[in-house]
Amino acid sequence: MEPSGSATLSVATFNLRGVMDRWQERKPLLRQCLQQIDADVLCFQECLTGEFGQERRLLPAWYHVFPCKAALFNLARSGGFLRWYAHAVEGLLSLPPLRRIMVSLPPAVEGWRERLALRAEFFRNLRDLAMAPFFGNSVACRIAEAHEIKHSTLVLGDWRAAQRIEFLIGRGPTGGGSGDGSGEPSSGDAGGGGGSGGGVRRRGSGSGGALAGAEAGGLAGGGGSSSSAGGEGPRYVVRGGLGGFKVWVVNTHLDHAHEDNRQRQALAVCDWMEREKRDCAAIVLCGDMNGPPGEPFHAVLRQLGYVSAHAACHGQEPQGTWPTGIQAPLMDEGPFECLDYVYVWEAPGFDVKVLSAEVFGLTPGGHDKTLFPSDHAALKATLQVSRKQPVSLAEAAADGGSAARGDGGVDGGGQGRG
């Protein structure tokens, strides 16, 4: 049971590894792992989204999907031939016969590469060409009541992007209002599209408008779409309406090759979110950040008030989230280290408590000890958001205030610090 005046939200980050590394074999394991994670909001990286619909193939019908075609967005921003190519791809995808062919190419090309162990750059480029129309991030959520959702995208370069979605969580009745930190519905954002009434809201993919927005200024609005046709599933805690809390969820994937690029991209995401801090209760920033805990950008995040959910709950980051141990002909290799994170920022006047932080996907398939859901593990954090209660001067002095705790104000709860 949630305490009166609070709301609970679970968010997970998971790099799906696209259709690489024995995709057809690990697909059932991925589906099972996602059922175990059971998060309100799922943030995917290396996902073949949009028309390919990798996340929709893995999730129940009641999840609502917000695609982010990071590769196409980056190509469209490049100018010249690459810009033309990105627009041409969108045009081809609008034609059903060609769309079917394009959707069939990524698993066919990668399966061929794996069978013949084709590591040469030419064959990697063929794979990238097949995946480019769909490669990127995706956010999937289960929505109990329809409300206005703001969704926009920041192009980061190097095929990377960040996407942010505003959620209103709480248990109040639906209704209109001004957009403040209490979570009352506000006007739409890029890629918006309103909605009212109960049930799961379904919208078109909006990929054409998203691509145009990405070119114009680095922000691309991407409309959401339902995970598949079919009836509604169970109703959960992600709710809109009066008495709730406005929470931004940011999903990002940072550069894997260069530390300075990761630093630049992380700062760009933080700058992007500064304006949104003025009228929300919390920001959840998560994703495959491709840097171990000691990299400088983590210190920058902490200086800006972001707190690692896993560290808040357990006193440290996971021992590792990549590589899981999957064995595949063309797998990436490296030391076992933590690359995936869920960070939380709480606004003044609000409390965010980390009820739990868990790692999933480090257990191999029962029939094959070399097969895992992905080459990355998933990280899930369950958060409780509430308003701070007024305290007396004596209580404030005894507690020392959240600033004196030195942890950004986010409390570790549930399992406690370990």
N, C-alpha and C positions, 0 to 999 in steps of 0.2 A: 504493500500500500504506500502511495505517495503521501508525505505530509501535506497538510492543508497549505495552499499558497505556493506549491512547488510543482515542477514538471520534470519528467525524466525523458532522456533521449539517448539512444545508443547509436554510435557511429563507428563504422569499420572501414579500414583502408586495405586494398588488396590489388596487387599487381597480377593480372591474369596471364601474362606472358603470351598474349595473342593466340595464334594457332601454331606456335612453335613448341618444340620439345614434346613430341608425342601427343598432340592435341586430342586425337580421337580416343586414345587410351585413357587420358587423364580427365576427359570431360565428365564422366560419371563421378569421379572423386571430387571434382570442383563443385558439382551440383550438391553432393552430400556435405561438403565442407561449408558451403553457403547456408545450408539448412541448419548446421550446427552453430554457425555464427549468429544467425537470427537477429540481425541488426535492423533498426528503423531506417537508417541511412547507410548505403553501401557506396563507397568511393573507389572506383576502379581506375587502374592505369594499364597501359599496354592492352587496351581493349579494342577489338574491331567493332565499332559501334555504328550508328546510323543504319543504313540499309542492310549491312551484314547482320547486325543485331546479336552479337555474341552474348551480351549480358541477358538479353531476352530469352535466349535458348537455355540459360542456366537458372533463371529465376521463376517463381510462381507468377501467375497472371496478375496478381493485385499490386505488383511493384510498378511504380511510375518512373520512367527512364528519361534522363536529361543527357543527351549525347553531346560530345565535344570532339569534333574531328580536328584534332590538333595538327596532324600532318598537312591537311588541306589548308587550314588557316595560315600555317607558316608559309606554305608555298604561295598562297595568294598575296602575302605581304612581301614576297621576294621581288616582285616586279618582273617585267620582261616575259620570256617564254614560260617561266614557272607560274606566273600569274595567269597567263592564258591557259596553261595546262589545268590548273585548279578549276577554272570556270568550265573548261571543256569536260572535265570529269563529272562535274555536277550536271551538265547538260546530258551526258550519256546515261547517267544514273536515272534520269527522268524517263527514259525509254525502257519499258519492261523487258523486252528481249535482251537488250544489252546489259541491263541491270542484273539479270539472272546470270549471265556469263561472268560479269565482274565479281559478283558475290561468290561464284564458284572458284575463282582463281586463287585466293590466298591459301586455303588448305591444300589445293592441288599442287601449287608450286612448292610450298614448304614440305609437303609430304614427299615429293619427288626429290628435293634437295636432301632430305634426311635419309631416304632409302639409298641414295648414291653417295652420301657424305660429301656433298659439293660445297666446300668451304671458300672457294675462290671469290674474290670481290665481285666479279661479273655476275655470279649466281646470287650473291647477297643483294645486289642491285635489282635483279629480277624480282626477288622476294619483296623488296621495299616498294617497287613499282606496283606490284599486285596488291599490297596492303595499304598503300598511301590513301586511297579513297575512303578508308574506314578507320585508320589507326588514330588512337587518341585516348582520351579519358571518358568516363561516364559516371554519372551519379544516379543511383536508383533508390527510391524511397517508397514506403507504404504510407499512404495518406488516409487518415480517417475521415476528414471533412474537407470539402473543397474550399480553397481560398486563393487569393492572389499570391503567386510565387515569382520572385525576381530571380532571373537566371542570366548570367553574363560570363564572358570568357576573356581572359587576358592571354595574348600571344607572347611567348617567352623566347622564341628562337630555338633552333636546333630540334625541330619537330616537337617541341614541348609547349604546353599551355597550362593555365590554371583556370578552373571554373568555380564560380561561387553561386550559392543558392540561399535565399532567405527563407527560413522556416518559422512558422508561428506555432509554438508548442504550448500546451496547457489543456485545461479541461473545461474552459468556459464555452458558452453557446456561440455559434457563429454570428457575425455581425460586422457592419462597416465601422469605419473610424479613421482617425489619423494615424500615421505610422510613427509610433514612438517605441521606446524600449519595452513597453508593457506588452507589445505584440499585437496591437490592434491593426487590422489590415490597412495597407497603404497603397498608393497608386503603383502602377506597373513600371517595370524597368525594361531594358533591352531584352527582346525575346519574350516579353510578357504574354499577355492574353489572359483575360480575367476569367473568373468562374465564381459561381455561387450555388448554394444548395448542397445537399449531402451527396455522398458517394465519391468514387474515385474520378477525378477530373481527367479527361483524355484530350490531348491536343496533337496537332500535326508536328512533324519533326522540325519544320522551320529551318532546314539546313541551308536553303538558298539565301535567306535573309541573314543568317549567321555568317556566311562566307563574306557577304558584302560588308557587314559590320566589322569583321576582322580586318579587312583591307583598310577601312576608313580610319580607324584610330586605335586598333589593338583590342577593342572590346567587341566581342561578337555575341549577340544574343542568340541563344539556342533554345527553341521551344522543347518542351518535354513531350514524351509519347508513352503510351501505356506499354507494359512489357509484352503483352500478347492479347489476343482477343479472348474473351471469356468473362465469367462472372467475377464478382468481387470476392476477395478473401476476407480473413479476419480483420477487425478494426483494432488499431494499435494506438500508441500514445502521441504520434505526430499529428497534432490537431491545430486547427486555426480558430480564431475567434477571440472574443473579449476575455480578458483575464489571463491571457497566455503570455509567453515571452518570445521576443524576436531573437532568433539565433541564426547567424550566418554559418554555413558549412562551406569550406574552401577545399577543393580537391586539386592537388598539383603533382607534377612529375618533373623532377629536376634533372639536369644534364648528368649523364653517367660518366663522362670522360674527363671533365676538367673542373677542378675545385673552384677556380675563380668564376667560372660560369655559374656554378651552383650558388655561390655567394651573390652574384648579380641577380640571378633569377629569384632567390629567396627575398632579397631586398625589394625587388619589383613587386612581388606579391604582397609584402607587408605595406608598401606605399599604397598599393591599390586598395587595401582594406582600411587605411587610416580614416577616410571620410565616413566609412560605415560604422566606425566606433561610436559616433555621436548619438545614435538612437537605437542601439541594440543592447541586449542583455549579455550576449557572449558571442565569441567567434571560435569555431572549431576549425583548425588548419591541419590538414592531414595529407598523406600521400607517400609515394616512393620518392624520398628526398636524396637517395643515392650517396649519402655521406654519413660516415660513422659519427657517434656522439661527440667526438673531439674536434670535429671540423668547426672553423670559426663561425659559420652561419648559425649554428645552434646557440652560441653565446649572444649573437645579435638578436635572435628571437627572444631569448630570455630577457635581454635588456629592454625589449619592447613590450614586455609583460606576458609573453606566451610561456605557458608551463606545459611540459610533457606530461600527458596523462599517466603513462606507464611509470615514469619516475615519481610522480606525485603519489601514486598508489603503492609502489613497491620499493621506492628509494633508489632505483636505477632503471636504465633501459633494459630491454630484453638482451640476452646474451647474443642473439643473432636472429635475423629474419631472412637472410640470403647468404649462400644458396641453401635450399632446403635439403638437398641430397639427391634430387632427381638426376637420373642418368639418361642422356639422350645423345644421339650422334653429333649434334651441333650445339650442345649446351654451352652456356657461358660458365666460366670457372673463376673462382677466387676464394679468399679466406671467408669463413663464416663470421658475419658481422651484422650489426643492426643498421638497416638502411630505411626502414619504414617507421613512421611516427604519427601520433595524434597529439597535436598541441592545442591548448585551450587558453583563451584570453577572456577574462571576465570584466564587465563594465563596472564603474563605480556605482554603488547602490545595489549590486547584485552579488549573490554567492553562487559559485559553481563548485560542486563537490564531485570528485571522481569516485563513483561507487565501486567500480571494478575496471580492470584493464587486463585483457587476455590475448594470448597469441594462439592462432589456429593455423593448421596446415603443415605442421612439422611431423605428422604421422604418415608413414607410407601406406599404400594400399595393401590390404591383407594378403593378396595373392602375389604381389610383386614388391619387394622391399626397395626397388630402385625407382618406383613410380610414386610421385607426390602430386597434389592438386596443381601446383605451380612451382616455379623456381623461387618464388618469394612466399614467405608466410604472411598471413593476414593479422592485423592488429585491431582489436575492438575495444572501445572505451564506452562505459555507461556513465552518463553524467546526470546530475540532479541540479536544476536551476531554481533559484528562489530569490526573493528580495531580502536584502539585509534588514534586520530588525533594529529599530532604534535602541541604543544602549545608554545607560547612565554614564557619567564621567568616571565613576569608580570602576564600573565594569570595563570601560575602554582602557583605563590605566592598567587594570589587571591583565587584560588580554594582550595589550601591546599593539593592537590593531593589525590588520592584515598586512600593512606595509612593513611592519617590523618582522613579520614572519619570513620575509625575503623569498617567498615562493610565488609572487605574483598574485596572491590572494586566492588561488585555486587550492582547495583542500583535497588531500588524499583521504579516501574513506573506504568503507567496505573491508578490504583485506588489511588495511593499515600499511604503514611503512615497514619494509622488510629489509 
